[in-house]
Amino acid sequence: MDTPKPRAAERSRSILGGRIRLPNRASTFDCLVRNVSATGARLELDSTHLLPLEFELEIPKQRLIYSCELKWRSEKAVGVRFKERD
């Protein structure tokens, strides 16, 4: 087994409500933001199989919207990397 790579930024545990917005913005999914850093997050949701490789994550309580790239997925959780803002 490979040694895990160090994280690019320290993560903070959280329980924040989030909303995943698909690229066409026609569909959204509610999720929980379980931990977050300056570079990414771990999201929990009912099912991950419909998520594309790229989407937006809105965290209403923090008034933030991130453009995300999917890095890993399990049945009920995903890890995302925040893409650079233009």
N, C-alpha and C positions, 0 to 999 in steps of 0.2 A: 504494500500500500504506500502511495506517495505521501510525503510529509505535507500537511496543509500549508498553503502560502500565507504569509502574514497579511492581515487586512490593510487596505490602503488608508483607512481611517478608523478610529475607535468608535464602536457602536454603543448606543444607549438603549436600554430596554424601554419599551413604551407600550401603551395600549391606546392607540389613537384610531378614530374612525377614518377610513379612507374610501376613495371612490376611484376605481379603475375605469378610464375612458378609452375605448378602442379607437384606432386611427380615424375611422369615418365618423366618430362621435355619435353614431346611431345607437350604440349600446354602452351601458355602464354596468359595473359590478361593484357592490359594496365589499369592503374588506377591512381587516384589522391590520394596522401597522404595528408589528410586534417588536421590532428594533429598527433603529435608523442611525445613519451616520452621514457625514458630508458627501459620501460617494455612493451610498446605496441603502437598501432596506430589505427586511424580511416581512412578507405579507401573508396573512392567512385569509382564506376564503373557502366557500363551500366546495368548489371544484375548480381545478386549474386547467382542465383539458381544452377549454375554449380560448385561452389566452394566446394572442400572437406573440411573436418575438419582440415586438416594440409596441408600447402604449404609453398613455399618460397616467400619472398618479396624482390625484388631488387630495390634499389633506386640509379640509375646510377649517378646522380649529386653528391651524397655523397660517391659513390663507396662502398656501403654497401649491404649486403645480409643477411636477417634475416630468420630464420626458425620460422614459425608462427603457432599458434593454434587459430582457429576461436572461438570467445567468444559470439558473437551475430551477427545477420544479419537482414537487412530490404531489401526492393526491390532494392535499389540502393547504399547501404552502408553496411560495415561490421566493426566490432571491432575485433582486433586481439591482442593476447598476444605473445610477443616474447619469444621463448623457450630458455632455457639455452644453451649456447654453450659448446660443449664437449672439 
